Each structure stands twice: as structure tokens, then as C-alpha cells.
Amino acid sequence: MQQDDIRFSIHGRAGLVLIDRPKALNALSYDMAVALRAQLGLWGEDDTVSHVVMAGSEPRAFCAGGDIRDLYNMAVAGEHDRIAVCFRAEYMAHMAVCEFPKPLVSLADGIVMGGGAGLMQAGSHAIVSDTTRFAMPESAIGLYPDAGASVFIGRCPRSLALYLGMTGKIIGAADCLMLGLANAMVPSADVTALKDALLACSADEIDDVVTRYRSDPGPAPLQAGRTEIDYIFAGDDPAVMRDRAGDMARLKESRLAEEVHTALTTRCPMTSHVFMRLIDGDHGITDMPSALMLDYHLAMRMTRRTDFIEGVRAVIIEKSNDAVWQPARLEDVTSQDVDEVFDRSGLPALR
């Protein structure tokens, strides 16, 4: 199933997925997600295809996630059934990647955010570059880190997982490697050459090819702030975490603490509580497929709340950054509010 914004081709025994929607930073539309799932289904059963390489069409972005503007328009119109269809297409595409029976290498050059991060994580190999900008920024728009983040962010030490998910912090290659979010770093200038080499090699040679191109990204910046992050994100109360960060910013003139305090003060309060419950709770999540099944339900609940419309309006549509959240503050969110988001009754199954 060919689609203009995502192209598929065969090179010897390798399949190439080229995400080619540069004006939208390669955000995955409904049609692109459907096409990706269909093509991987065909290649998975094709004995002449030994492995797959997935990349963005230009260095600026691998994939910036799902098509938030389309979801916003549907939410404004109250078309929640259509939103469910779109989320199903996106998560089933992620499912197709994580269940693909052959090696699948993601060349995550440039922007890798939201659903794009999930796409990168779902394959067998995740390769980052010196220009990689990895983040789960959903707290800015009233959603939550989805696309399997409860698995790949959840594997990080708890304080770092909460830091990434609640603040939307952008990290680079060194931090991705330190956190186990990537297998190797390759200079952005060499990504095209690596792609060509991967398309020319056999499946058994993938690791050797990556090793030839890999480079040392240097020390991980998150390590320098680890003591502060551990202190701020201890416990189970996001409001206390915000206040700790504020105190640390004021008393110790910590830039990291100031950034955390600003994020927890201005971003969606419900997101912080939902993400903490997602990380700390026992939801029967054992792998990426089970995480995506839960995400399908949580995403439908979160997009039915006014925070989603308000967040997208303020950050993406008007760029005014003046979202009025409901509830307005971290301390105003109740356990019952979070329970309602995690209530899966009456919702259709992902598959």
C-alpha cells in the first residue's frame, strides 16, 4: 500500500521505509500509519526480505509523532469515534513494528518525539545521531507520554522516567544511550552512508555494519544533574516535587531545578498525575503490545477532556502558551480524577 508521505522500496533483500512528510516533521498521519502496518505485514511474510531499515527523508526529523492538528480538529468537533480510529491506526502501526519477525533498524536522526519515539523504540535496533532531539512532550498539550512509553521510559530509573515524562525534557544521543533508549550513535553526516550499508548487507551483518559507523557521544548530561533529579522526583506527590524544585532553584540557583519548576507549574497538571500512575501502578504491562493496548484506552480518555483542546490551541494552533488547565494546579487533581482516566470500562479493545 503505497502512500505519498511514506514510501516503501526493496534494495536487494532489505526493505526501506522512508518517512517523507518534511513540512510536518514527518508526523505520522492516519493514512501513513495504515500504509506502514500493511507493508510490514507483507514484508513479514516475504522470505525474500531479510530485514528492514526505517528512516526520515531528511536529517531534520525522523518522526515528530502523530498528527496532532487532525486530532485537535476532531476533538473540537466532538468526533471522538474518529479520534479512536486514528489512535487505533497509529498504535497498530507501532504494534506491527514491535511484532515484526525480522530485524528492523530505525535511523533516528533529528527530531524524535512522542509517537516518533515510540516508533523508534518498537524496532529491534534504534540508532541515534549527534543531532537527535528525543522527547515525550505531551504534557504541554494535555495528553500524556504514550506510544509504549510506559515500557521504554518505564525502564529508566524512576526519577529520570518522571523527569522525562512530566517535563518533556529534550535529550540527545548520549542520554539516549545511557538510558538504554538507543543501541548506538552515528554522526548525522554518516547516517546516509550507514543507511546504504544496511540496505546492502545481510541481516546477520547488521550489528557489524553499525559498529563500523558508531561514534562515542561523550558524557551523558543527565548524569551531571542526577542528584538533583533524584531529590526532586522522590515520593508520590507532583505538587511536592514542584515545590522542591522551586526551593532548590531559589536557594541553590539551580538551572535544572528552575526548568523543572517552570514545567511543573505551566504544563498540564493531569498529565503529571496520569504519567506517575502509569509508571508506578500495576497495569499488567509486560511488553510493548500490552502497553499499546492500555495507551489506546488512556488516549481516548485524555482526548475527551478539555485539557487536550486547550493545550493544542495554546501550544500548536495559536502558539500563545496560555493554556488554562482543568484542574488548574497539581494539588487540585484528585485520585478520583486519575481513576476516571484509567477506567477502561465501555471502551473498545485495540485488537
C-alpha positions in Angstrom: 0.0 0.0 0.0 2.0 3.0 -1.3 1.3 6.4 0.2 2.9 9.7 -0.9 4.2 10.7 2.6 5.7 7.3 3.4 7.5 5.3 0.7 8.5 1.7 0.6 11.2 0.1 -1.6 13.3 -3.1 -1.8 17.1 -3.0 -2.1 18.5 -6.5 -2.5 17.0 -8.4 0.5 16.3 -5.3 2.5 13.2 -3.2 2.8 13.3 0.5 3.2 10.6 2.6 4.9 11.2 6.3 4.1 9.0 8.7 6.1 8.6 11.7 3.8 6.4 14.4 5.2 9.1 17.0 6.0 6.7 20.0 6.3 5.1 18.3 9.3 8.4 17.0 10.6 7.4 13.5 9.4 4.5 13.3 11.8 2.5 10.1 11.1 -0.9 10.7 9.6 -3.7 8.1 9.6 -3.0 7.1 6.0 0.7 6.8 6.7 0.1 4.6 9.8 -2.3 2.3 7.8 0.2 2.0 5.0 3.1 1.2 7.3 1.2 -1.6 9.1 0.1 -3.1 5.7 3.5 -3.0 4.2 5.2 -4.6 7.3 2.6 -7.3 7.2 3.6 -8.1 3.6 7.3 -8.0 4.3 7.0 -10.1 7.4 5.7 -13.0 5.3 8.0 -12.4 2.3 11.0 -14.7 2.5 13.0 -12.6 0.1 13.0 -9.7 2.6 15.6 -10.4 5.4 15.4 -7.1 7.3 14.0 -3.5 7.2 15.5 -0.1 7.6 13.3 2.9 8.6 14.4 6.5 8.3 13.2 10.0 7.7 13.6 11.6 4.3 15.9 14.4 5.6 18.1 14.9 8.6 15.8 17.4 10.4 13.4 14.8 11.7 12.9 11.1 11.9 9.3 11.4 13.2 7.7 14.1 15.3 4.8 11.8 16.4 1.2 11.6 15.4 -0.9 14.2 13.5 -2.0 16.4 16.5 -3.7 19.0 14.4 -6.0 16.5 12.9 -6.8 15.1 16.3 -7.5 18.6 17.6 -9.9 19.4 14.8 -11.8 16.1 15.6 -11.9 16.9 19.3 -13.2 20.4 18.7 -16.0 18.9 16.5 -16.7 16.2 19.1 -15.8 13.5 16.7 -14.4 11.1 19.3 -15.2 8.0 17.3 -12.9 9.3 14.6 -10.2 10.0 17.2 -10.4 6.4 18.3 -10.0 5.2 14.7 -6.9 7.4 14.3 -5.3 6.2 17.6 -6.0 2.6 16.6 -4.2 3.1 13.3 -1.2 4.7 15.0 -0.9 2.1 17.7 -1.5 -0.8 15.3 1.4 0.6 13.2 3.6 0.6 16.3 2.4 -2.9 17.0 3.4 -4.0 13.5 6.9 -2.7 14.1 7.4 -4.3 17.5 6.0 -7.6 16.3 7.8 -7.6 13.0 9.5 -11.0 12.9 12.8 -9.8 11.3 15.4 -7.1 12.3 14.1 -3.6 11.9 16.6 -0.8 12.2 15.4 2.8 13.0 17.7 5.6 12.0 16.5 8.2 14.4 18.3 11.3 13.0 17.0 14.7 14.1 13.6 15.2 15.9 12.3 12.0 17.6 9.3 12.9 19.7 6.1 11.5 21.0 4.8 8.7 18.7 8.1 9.0 16.8 10.0 8.0 19.9 7.6 5.0 20.2 8.2 4.1 16.6 12.0 4.2 17.1 11.7 2.1 20.2 9.5 -0.6 18.7 12.1 -2.0 16.3 15.0 -4.3 17.0 17.7 -1.6 16.6 17.4 2.2 17.5 20.3 4.3 16.1 20.6 7.9 17.1 22.8 10.7 15.8 24.6 13.8 17.2 21.5 15.8 16.1 18.9 13.6 17.7 16.4 15.5 19.8 14.4 12.9 21.7 11.4 13.9 23.9 8.0 12.9 25.1 6.4 16.4 25.1 2.8 15.5 25.6 2.5 17.2 29.0 2.5 20.6 27.1 -0.8 19.7 25.3 -2.9 17.9 27.8 -2.1 14.4 26.7 0.5 12.0 28.3 3.5 10.1 27.1 2.0 7.3 25.1 3.1 5.0 22.2 4.5 2.5 24.6 6.4 5.0 26.8 5.3 3.1 29.9 7.7 0.4 28.7 10.7 2.3 27.2 10.6 5.3 29.6 9.4 3.0 32.4 12.7 1.0 32.1 14.6 4.1 33.2 15.3 4.8 36.8 12.1 6.1 38.3 13.3 9.7 39.0 14.6 10.0 35.4 11.4 8.5 34.0 9.3 11.0 35.8 11.6 13.8 34.9 11.3 13.0 31.2 7.6 12.3 31.2 6.4 15.2 33.4 8.6 18.0 32.0 9.0 16.9 28.3 12.8 17.4 28.6 14.6 17.1 25.3 17.6 14.8 25.4 20.4 13.9 22.9 22.3 10.9 21.9 24.5 10.5 25.0 21.5 10.5 27.3 19.6 8.1 25.0 22.5 5.6 25.2 22.9 6.0 28.9 19.1 5.3 29.4 19.1 2.3 27.1 16.9 4.1 24.6 19.3 3.6 21.7 21.8 0.9 20.6 24.4 3.2 19.1 25.2 6.8 18.0 26.3 7.6 14.5 27.3 11.1 13.3 24.5 12.7 11.3 26.8 13.2 8.4 27.2 9.4 8.2 23.6 8.4 8.5 23.0 8.2 4.7 26.1 6.1 4.3 25.0 3.8 7.2 21.6 3.5 5.6 23.1 2.5 2.3 25.4 0.0 4.0 22.5 -1.5 5.9 20.4 -1.9 2.7 23.4 -3.7 1.1 24.2 -6.1 4.0 22.6 -9.3 5.2 20.5 -9.4 8.4 23.4 -11.2 10.1 25.7 -8.3 9.3 23.6 -5.5 10.8 25.5 -5.3 14.1 28.9 -5.3 12.4 27.8 -2.6 10.0 26.5 -0.4 12.8 29.8 -0.9 14.7 31.8 0.4 11.8 29.9 3.7 11.8 29.2 4.2 15.5 30.8 7.0 17.4 31.2 8.0 21.1 28.7 10.7 22.0 30.7 11.7 25.1 29.3 12.0 28.7 25.5 12.0 29.3 24.4 15.4 30.5 21.7 13.9 32.7 24.3 12.3 34.9 25.5 15.7 36.0 22.0 16.6 37.3 21.2 13.1 38.6 21.4 14.1 42.3 19.0 17.0 41.8 16.6 14.9 39.8 16.6 12.1 42.3 15.9 14.6 45.1 13.1 16.5 43.2 11.3 13.4 41.9 11.2 11.4 45.1 7.9 10.4 46.6 4.4 10.3 45.0 3.1 13.9 45.1 3.7 16.0 42.0 2.9 19.2 43.8 5.6 18.5 46.4 8.0 17.8 43.5 7.2 21.2 42.0 7.8 22.9 45.3 11.1 21.1 45.9 12.2 22.3 42.5 11.2 25.8 43.3 13.1 25.8 46.6 16.2 24.3 45.0 16.1 26.9 42.2 15.8 29.7 44.7 18.2 28.5 47.4 20.9 26.9 45.2 20.4 28.8 42.0 20.0 25.5 40.1 19.1 26.0 36.5 17.8 22.4 36.2 15.5 22.9 39.2 14.3 26.2 37.8 13.4 24.4 34.5 11.6 21.6 36.4 9.7 24.2 38.5 8.6 26.1 35.4 7.5 22.9 33.6 5.5 21.6 36.6 3.9 25.0 37.1 2.9 25.6 33.5 2.3 22.1 31.9 -0.9 20.1 32.3 -1.4 19.0 35.9 -3.5 16.0 35.0 -0.7 14.7 32.7 1.8 14.6 35.6 -0.6 12.6 37.8 -1.6 10.2 35.0 2.0 9.6 34.0 3.0 8.9 37.6 0.2 6.4 37.9 1.2 4.8 34.7 4.8 4.4 35.8 4.1 3.4 39.4 0.9 1.3 39.0 0.4 -2.3 38.3 -1.5 -2.3 35.0 -0.5 -5.7 33.6 2.0 -4.1 31.2 4.7 -6.7 30.4 5.8 -5.5 26.9 5.2 -3.0 24.1 1.9 -4.7 22.8 0.3 -4.7 26.3 1.5 -1.1 26.8 -0.1 0.0 23.5 -3.4 -1.7 24.5 -3.5 0.4 27.6 -2.4 3.5 25.7 -5.4 3.1 23.4 -7.8 3.5 26.3 -5.9 6.2 28.1 -5.6 8.3 24.9 -9.3 8.1 24.3 -10.0 9.3 27.9 -7.4 12.1 27.7 -8.6 13.5 24.4 -12.2 13.7 25.7 -11.0 16.1 28.4 -11.0 19.9 27.8 -7.2 20.0 28.6 -6.4 18.4 25.2 -8.2 21.0 23.2 -6.9 23.8 25.4 -3.3 22.6 25.3 -3.2 22.1 21.5 -4.8 25.5 21.0 -2.2 27.3 23.2 0.9 25.5 22.1 0.3 24.4 18.5 -2.5 26.4 17.0 -2.1 29.9 18.5 1.3 29.4 20.0 0.3 31.7 22.9 1.4 29.3 25.6 -1.5 30.4 27.8 -3.4 27.2 28.4 -6.0 27.2 31.2 -5.9 23.7 32.6 -8.8 22.0 34.4 -7.9 21.2 37.2 -5.6 24.3 37.2 -2.9 23.1 39.7 -1.1 19.9 40.6 -2.7 20.0 44.1 -6.2 20.3 42.6 -6.0 16.9 40.9 -7.7 14.1 42.9 -7.2 10.4 42.9 -10.8 10.1 41.6 -9.8 12.3 38.6 -7.0 9.9 37.8 -9.2 6.9 38.4 -11.6 8.1 35.7 -8.8 8.3 33.1 -7.7 4.7 33.9 -11.3 3.4 33.8 -11.3 1.1 30.8 -15.0 0.1 31.0 -17.1 0.7 27.9 -14.1 1.3 25.7 -13.3 -0.9 22.6 -10.2 -3.2 22.6 -7.3 -2.2 20.4 -7.4 -5.6 18.8 
